[in-house]
Amino acid sequence: MKNTVPVLLLLLTVLFSSFTFNNNNKTQSDSVKKIQTTTIERDSIILYAKQYLGTPYLYAGSNPNKGFDCSGFVHFVFKNFGLTLPRSSGGYKNSGKALKAEEFKVGDVLVFYGNKDRNIIGHVGIICKANGMQSKFIHASSGKAQKVTITGLDEEHYTKRFYKCVDVLSLK
């Protein structure tokens, strides 16, 4: 049953989304490539991502059968919707325009500094419930959870490491 859910979601996504492809796949905002889409439902992104809750954390992982790291998970989820995002969290440092907290939306990507170095980007996740700095996000956690989980942005560990939020669906 678990293997049929991704196939059904993919079929529904294809049936209910209209895609137009841009042959000019030039690099966007420091390595963010985007296939132009007319509509991607933000809730569909979260519905797809949530089916991987509990998938183990695996450093450099991008395979749901083996595990995910944070950027591998974000990359995997958005690739399902025709978006190619950076494969490493550092690739988000100069990508897109930082949003104000009141502009956060479901499907936006949160970008965090690393645990020890505030000059290095070290973590990313996808907003699954937008509420400014009290938003919740889904991510592959290397911390105590060691799996894909949902966490509040208002948890001190993440609040103090917050760098920015990017609307990857509107990058041009």
N, C-alpha and C positions, 0 to 999 in steps of 0.2 A: 504494500500500500504506500509506503514512504517513497518508493521510486516512481510511483504514478503521479504523485502530487506535483513535482516539478514539471513533468510533461504536460499535465493539464493546465497548469499556470502559464506555461509557455504558449500553448495553443490558444488559450483565452487572450493572452497579451497580443498575439499576432492577429487574432480575429477582431479585437476591439481597439487596436491602435492602428493609426495610419502612418506609415513611415515614408519619408522621402530621403533619398540618399544624396549626399553632397560628395562629388568626386574629388573635391579639393580638401582632403583630410590633412590640412596643414596643422602644425603644432599650435595649440591653444594655450595661452597663459602658462608658459613653462611646462610643456609636455602633456597638457590635457587635450586629447583628441576627442572630437565629438562627431558622431553621425547625426546630421540634422534630423530632428523628429518634430512632427507637428503636435503630438500629444503623448505624454507619458503621465499616467495617473500616479500621483505621489503615493496614494494609499496602496497601489499595486506593488510599488517598490517595497514597502514595509511588509505587506502580506507575503511577498516572496522571501524577504530576508528572515522573517519570523519562523519559517519552516526549518531554519538551520539553528534555532535556539538549542543550546546544549552540545553543539558540535565542539569537539575538543580544540583547545588552542594548540597550534603547532607553529613554531618559529619558521618563517618563510613559507608557510602553508597557504595554498589557494585552492584546495581540493576538498569538497565536503565529505568525501569518503575517508580522508586522512586527517584533516584539520585545517584551520585558518589562523593566520596572524591578522592583525587589525586591517592593514592595507590590502591583504589578500582577500579578506572578506568583503570589503567595500568594492574592490575591483571586480570580484566575482558577481556580486549582486547587480551592479550597474551594467556589467557586460551583458547580462541577460536582457537588458532593455536597449542594447545597441550603443551604449556609451563606453568609451575606453578612457578610464581614469588612471592616474599614476599608480604604479604597482608598489611604490614605497611611500611611506607617510611623508618623508622629506619632500616628495614631489608636489605636495600641497602648499608648501611655504609661500610661493609666489603665484599661486593659482587663484584666479578669481578675485573679486572685490569682497572684502570683509563686510558682513552684514551687521546691522545693529540688532540687539537682542529682540526688539519688537518686530523685526523682519524675519525671524527664524520661521521656517516652514518644515513640515514633514518632508523627508527626503533630502534635506540639506545635509552637507557633510560638516561635522565638527572636527576641528584640527587642534591638537594639543602639543605642548612642549614635551620633551622627554622627562623622565623622573628626576634626573640630576642636573641636566644642562638646559637652561632657558634659552639657549641659542640654537638648539637642535629640535626639529619637529620629531616627535616620537610616537604619536598615536592619532588614530582617526576613528570616527564612528558616524552612524547615520541617525538623524533625528527621527524618532518614531512617534513622539508626542511633543508638539511645539508649544512652548510656554516660556519664551525668553530664556533667562538663566535658570529657570526651573524645568526646562525641557528634559525629556527622557530620550536616551539614544541606545541603539542596538550596535554591539561591537564585539569583536573577538578580544577578550580580556586575557592578558598575560599575568594579571594579578592573582588574588586569591581565588577568583572564579575559575580561571584556566579553561574557559569555554566561551562560546557565543552567548551573550547575556544582554539584559537591558539594565541600564544604570541611569541614575539621575545626574544631570549636569550640576545640580546644586550640592552634590557630595564634595566635600572639601578637597579630596585627592584630585578631582577633575577641575573644580573651580579654580584652584591655584595654578593649574597647568594650562588653562584655556588660552588658545592663541587667536582663533577666529572661527567663523562659520561661513561656509561658501555654498551658494546655490549653484550646484554643478549642472542643473538642468537648463540654466539660462546662460551658461558660458558660451561666448560666440567667438 
